[in-house]
Amino acid sequence: MVIQPIWLGLGSNLGNRKANLLDAIARLEARGIGSIRVSSLYETAPVGFLDQPGFLNAVLKAASAVEPEALLEHVAAVENEMGRVRDIPNGPRIIDIDILFYGSRIVFTDTLEIPHPRLMFRRFVLEPLAEISPHLRHPGPDRTITELLARVQDQDVRRVAGPEWLGRKPKLHFLT
């Protein structure tokens, strides 16, 4: 069993957004996706479909021993359990969980692309990611997250709480 560090992007713009993020993290941990570190909480404007409320976003560094496709199944199950509806592309959602990185692996299948294909262009992902893993290298452009953040266009991203928003230390255990 090889434990891999993974980075997940979390977002919510419906209902109690902070409670939704907390619920998602707890559900991931209950599935054995062991949290290592969580970023600050960021409020961000919507991207793509603009006629919707703003998002709260965070990045979670976690660990898992399952393969990327199985991890995707766990992430999708958490989204489904929480009532995520996918009727409008980039539309409002109670929870969105994206697999940003899976160790240093590159994955490209019909259902999954890792690193996440749009993370290099999204300040709402890069800013919290740079906070917890500034020296992580994106294997595509071979740049650190800090370098990618310096290149991204300005977007409406505002830090609203430090990493203490989680209210506890992450629970470290692993999905096997």
C-alpha positions in Angstrom: 0.0 0.0 0.0 1.5 3.3 -1.1 0.0 6.4 0.5 -0.1 9.3 -1.9 -0.5 13.0 -1.0 -3.6 14.4 -2.8 -4.9 18.0 -3.1 -8.6 18.6 -3.3 -10.4 21.9 -4.2 -13.6 22.5 -2.4 -16.3 25.0 -3.1 -19.9 25.9 -2.2 -22.3 28.6 -3.1 -25.7 27.4 -1.9 -27.1 27.3 1.6 -24.7 27.6 4.6 -21.5 27.5 2.5 -19.1 27.1 5.4 -21.2 24.3 6.9 -21.2 22.6 3.5 -17.4 22.6 3.3 -17.1 21.3 6.8 -19.6 18.6 6.0 -17.7 17.6 2.9 -14.4 17.3 4.8 -16.0 15.2 7.5 -17.6 12.9 4.9 -14.2 12.6 3.1 -12.5 11.7 6.4 -15.3 9.2 7.2 -14.4 7.5 3.8 -10.8 7.3 4.9 -9.5 10.3 2.9 -7.1 11.5 5.6 -6.7 15.2 6.0 -3.3 16.6 6.4 -3.8 20.4 6.1 -6.5 22.8 5.1 -6.1 26.3 3.6 -7.7 29.5 4.7 -11.3 30.1 3.5 -11.7 32.3 0.4 -14.8 34.1 -1.0 -14.8 34.2 -4.7 -16.9 35.4 -7.6 -18.5 32.8 -9.8 -16.7 31.8 -13.0 -18.4 30.8 -16.3 -22.1 31.0 -15.3 -22.2 34.4 -13.5 -25.9 34.6 -12.5 -25.4 32.9 -9.1 -24.2 33.6 -5.6 -20.5 33.8 -4.7 -18.5 30.8 -3.6 -16.5 29.9 -0.5 -13.5 27.9 -1.5 -10.7 26.1 0.2 -8.0 23.5 -0.6 -7.4 20.4 1.4 -4.2 18.4 1.4 -5.1 14.9 2.1 -3.7 11.4 1.6 -5.0 8.2 0.1 -3.8 4.8 -1.0 -6.6 4.2 -3.5 -6.0 4.7 -7.2 -7.2 8.0 -8.8 -10.4 6.5 -10.4 -11.4 5.1 -7.0 -10.7 8.4 -5.4 -13.0 10.1 -8.0 -15.7 7.6 -7.1 -15.4 8.6 -3.4 -15.4 12.3 -4.2 -18.5 11.9 -6.4 -20.3 9.9 -3.7 -19.7 12.7 -1.2 -21.1 15.2 -3.7 -24.1 13.0 -4.4 -24.8 12.4 -0.7 -24.8 16.1 -0.1 -27.3 16.7 -2.8 -25.2 18.1 -5.6 -27.2 18.8 -8.8 -25.5 19.0 -12.1 -28.1 20.7 -14.3 -26.2 23.9 -15.3 -22.6 23.7 -16.3 -20.6 25.8 -13.8 -23.9 26.5 -12.1 -24.8 26.8 -8.4 -23.9 23.9 -6.2 -24.1 22.9 -2.6 -20.6 21.3 -2.9 -18.0 20.9 -5.6 -14.9 18.8 -4.9 -12.2 18.7 -7.5 -9.1 16.4 -7.5 -6.3 18.9 -8.2 -3.2 16.7 -7.8 -2.6 13.1 -7.0 1.1 13.0 -5.9 3.1 13.8 -8.9 1.0 11.6 -11.2 -0.5 12.6 -14.5 -3.8 10.9 -15.2 -5.8 11.3 -18.4 -8.9 9.1 -18.9 -12.4 9.6 -20.3 -13.6 10.5 -16.8 -10.6 12.0 -15.0 -7.8 14.5 -15.7 -5.1 15.1 -13.1 -3.7 17.6 -12.5 -7.0 19.4 -12.8 -7.0 20.9 -16.3 -8.1 24.5 -15.4 -6.4 25.0 -12.0 -3.5 27.0 -13.7 -6.1 29.7 -14.6 -8.1 29.9 -11.4 -6.9 32.2 -8.6 -9.6 30.7 -6.3 -7.7 27.4 -6.5 -4.1 28.7 -6.8 -4.3 31.1 -3.9 -5.3 28.5 -1.2 -3.1 25.9 -2.9 -0.1 28.2 -2.7 -0.9 28.9 1.0 -0.5 25.2 2.0 1.8 23.9 -0.7 3.7 26.8 -2.4 6.5 24.6 -3.7 4.3 21.9 -5.2 5.3 21.6 -8.9 2.7 21.3 -11.6 4.2 18.6 -14.0 2.7 20.2 -17.1 4.4 23.6 -17.2 7.0 22.4 -14.6 6.3 25.5 -12.4 5.6 25.8 -8.7 2.1 26.8 -7.5 3.6 30.1 -6.4 5.0 30.7 -9.9 1.6 29.8 -11.5 -0.2 32.1 -9.0 2.1 35.0 -10.0 1.0 34.5 -13.7 -2.8 34.3 -13.2 -5.0 37.2 -14.1 -6.6 39.1 -11.2 -9.9 37.6 -10.2 -12.3 38.4 -7.4 -10.8 36.3 -4.6 -10.8 37.4 -0.9 -9.5 35.6 2.1 -12.3 35.6 4.8 -10.9 33.3 7.4 -7.6 31.6 8.3 -7.1 27.8 8.5 -8.7 27.8 11.9 -12.1 28.0 10.2 -12.0 24.2 10.3 -12.4 24.4 14.0 -10.2 21.5 14.8 -7.1 19.7 13.6 -7.5 17.5 10.5 -8.1 13.8 11.2 -5.3 11.8 9.6 -6.2 8.3 8.5 -6.1 6.7 5.2 -8.4 5.1 2.6 -7.0 1.7 1.7 
